[in-house]
Amino acid sequence: MARAAFGDRIRLLASLGNALTASAELLGLAADRLWPDELEKNDPEYPMVVAFATVD
């Protein structure tokens, strides 16, 4: 979706999260209920956050 809106202006595109954090979010669990190593694992198939930076 970001590429459709911003095209070649995107310089950085990253996703963070994993299946466990996605499930915890859906269940309404707070991040402090998970171990730090569970939060740090990244799985691009289950992103919780997608971030990008553009240039003019």
N, C-alpha and C positions, 0 to 999 in steps of 0.2 A: 504494500500500500504506500509506503514512504517513497519507494522508487517511482511509482506512478505520479505522485504529487511533486517530487523534487528532482527526479531524473539524475542527470550527471552532476548536480550540485552536491550530492551526498559524498562526503569524504570519509566518514567513519560510520559503520553500522555494526552494532553488537547486541547480543541477546544474553540474558542471565536468567538462571533458574533451572529447575529440574522437575521431574514427575512428583517427587515428594513435596516440594514447596508448592506446586500447583494444586495438589490434593489438599494440603494443609489450608491453603487459601479458600478453596471451595467449602471446606468443613468449618471455616471460621476460626482456625487455630492461630494464635499469635506466634510470631517468629521466635519468641523466647521459649516456646515449647519444643523447639528443635535444637539439636546439637549444632555447634558452629560448623563442624565438618559437613553436616547435612546441608547447611545453607550455602556453603562454599562450592559444592559440586555444581558444575555447569553441564547441561544437556541441551543442545540446540533444538532438539525435537520437542521439548516442553519448556519454552521460555515463559518467564513470569514478567520480565521487563525487556522491552526492545527499545534501544536508544540509538539515535543517529545524530550526526553533526553535519551541517551544510556550510557552504561558502557562497558568497554572493558573486 
